[in-house]
Amino acid sequence: MSKIALRDEQGFNQVFRPVGSTPLRMRRRSDWFVSQIEHLGAKRVLEIGSGTGETAAYLAANSSAEIVAVDISPAFITEARARHAAPNLRFELFDLLGETPPPFGEFDMVCGNGILHHLVMRLPQVLSSLKSLTRPGGGLAFIEPNFLNPYCAFIFGTPMGRRWARLEPDEMAFTPRELRVALPAAGWHDVSVRTKDFLLPGLPKGLTSPILAVEPALEATILTRWLAQSHFVTARA
């Protein structure tokens, strides 16, 4: 599996090293976010947990939307600003759960890649805060790890896996049902949780083509798609 390229100020793993299957995996996820921007006709997009800014920069380059990317890590925001610049892109240091009201206004879409599972213990508050930042009729788009996937079950569900992955104490992957319950409870509607993606990060490039060849069949049947790595989550405010 892929090693970690970047840790936060507390020493927890956050960013996969861009080797093997990881760049393609990230490109596919960024393309999915772009498709959600297009589907919603979003003009303003908020990405939470933007890290060093690769996804936000991709969204800015591949859409006409204004992208506001926020993170709680000063080091990540500093790095993101140094790496990426575009007229429709800005990086801001911000804690969604802090006491300071957000100064950004409303958004047509809020999104994040692998962020909500860091906030499980305060998930109702997080989802309510995100809804308050989204205009009526706007959308939510998140990609989150699937606890039913064997790799994720090991990483999140065993002491050995958690130590190896250097997870935060409260970090936990989701079952589909947990997300389908939590979002409506926070006031979101038209909730969709699609479990897909069998391309794990950091696999040797030689394994990429075989996985991509069988992936459509695995995702097409209820017998196997529940084993996919991630939940692709959408909802409306």
QUIZIKA-V325123 format. One record per residue. N is the residue number from 1. SS is DSSP state (a for helix, b for strand, c for the rest). PHI is phi in degrees with one decimal (none if undefined). Layout:
BEGIN
n = {N N}
ss = {SS SS}
phi = {PHI PHI}
END
This chain:
BEGIN
n = {1 2 3 4 5 6 7 8 9 10 11 12 13 14 15 16 17 18 19 20 21 22 23 24 25 26 27 28 29 30 31 32 33 34 35 36 37 38 39 40 41 42 43 44 45 46 47 48 49 50 51 52 53 54 55 56 57 58 59 60 61 62 63 64 65 66 67 68 69 70 71 72 73 74 75 76 77 78 79 80 81 82 83 84 85 86 87 88 89 90 91 92 93 94 95 96 97 98 99 100 101 102 103 104 105 106 107 108 109 110 111 112 113 114 115 116 117 118 119 120 121 122 123 124 125 126 127 128 129 130 131 132 133 134 135 136 137 138 139 140 141 142 143 144 145 146 147 148 149 150 151 152 153 154 155 156 157 158 159 160 161 162 163 164 165 166 167 168 169 170 171 172 173 174 175 176 177 178 179 180 181 182 183 184 185 186 187 188 189 190 191 192 193 194 195 196 197 198 199 200 201 202 203 204 205 206 207 208 209 210 211 212 213 214 215 216 217 218 219 220 221 222 223 224 225 226 227 228 229 230 231 232 233 234 235 236 237}
ss = {c c c b b b b c c c c c b b b b c c c c c a a a a a a a a a a a a a a a a a a a c c c b b b b b c c c c c a a a a a a a a c c c c b b b b b b c c a a a a a a a a a a c c c c c b b b b b c c c c c c c c c c c c c b b b b b b b c c a a a c a a a a a a a a a a a a a c b b b b b b b b b b b b b c c c a a a a a a a a c a a a a a a a c c c c c c c c b c a a a a a a a a a a c c c b b b b b b b b c c c c c c c c a a a a a a a a a a a a a a a a c a a a a c c c c b b b b b b b c}
phi = {none -73.5 -77.9 -94.1 -91.5 -150.4 -116.9 -82.9 -63.7 -91.2 88.5 -86.4 -68.4 -134.8 -126.2 -70.9 -65.9 -78.9 -125.8 57.4 -78.8 -61.7 -59.4 -65.3 -58.6 -68.2 -63.1 -62.3 -70.7 -63.7 -62.5 -64.3 -62.5 -60.2 -63.7 -71.8 -59.5 -65.4 -61.4 -84.3 63.9 -70.3 -99.9 -129.0 -129.0 -109.6 -104.8 -100.1 65.3 -76.8 57.8 -89.8 92.9 -63.8 -66.1 -59.7 -63.9 -65.5 -64.2 -65.9 -75.9 -114.5 -152.0 -96.9 -71.2 -77.6 -106.9 -108.8 -111.3 -124.3 -152.1 -91.2 -94.9 -57.8 -64.9 -66.3 -64.7 -59.8 -66.6 -61.6 -65.0 -72.9 -86.5 -131.0 -148.7 -160.6 -60.0 -104.5 -132.6 -143.3 -114.1 -133.6 -78.7 -158.9 -107.0 -57.8 -101.5 -76.9 -85.5 -78.9 -62.5 -66.4 -94.1 -100.2 81.0 -92.6 -125.6 -83.3 -154.3 -116.5 -151.3 -175.2 -111.8 65.7 -113.8 -61.1 -71.4 -79.0 -120.3 -57.7 -66.6 -124.8 -58.6 -57.5 -66.5 -61.1 -66.0 -68.5 -64.2 -63.7 -65.3 -66.5 -92.0 -107.7 -64.9 -56.0 89.4 -72.6 -127.1 -122.9 -144.9 -135.1 -117.3 -133.3 -68.0 -95.9 -63.1 -79.2 -69.4 -56.3 -61.9 -66.3 -61.6 -68.7 -63.1 -92.4 -105.0 -127.8 -57.6 -63.8 -64.5 -66.8 -65.9 -61.7 -86.9 51.0 -78.3 -67.6 -56.3 -98.4 -70.1 -154.5 -71.6 -109.7 -86.6 -58.0 -62.1 -58.6 -72.3 -67.2 -86.9 -68.0 -66.6 -61.4 -62.9 -91.6 99.4 -82.2 -131.9 50.4 -75.3 -129.2 -123.3 -105.2 -94.3 -158.6 85.5 -104.9 -94.0 -70.4 -72.2 78.0 -71.2 -57.5 -59.2 -64.9 -89.7 -63.4 -61.6 -60.2 -67.0 -63.7 -69.8 -95.2 -57.0 -56.4 -68.4 -66.6 -79.6 -84.4 -119.2 -63.9 -68.6 -126.1 -66.5 -66.0 -87.0 -61.2 -79.0 -136.9 -99.5 -101.6 -111.1 -130.6 -163.2 -120.3 -82.3}
END
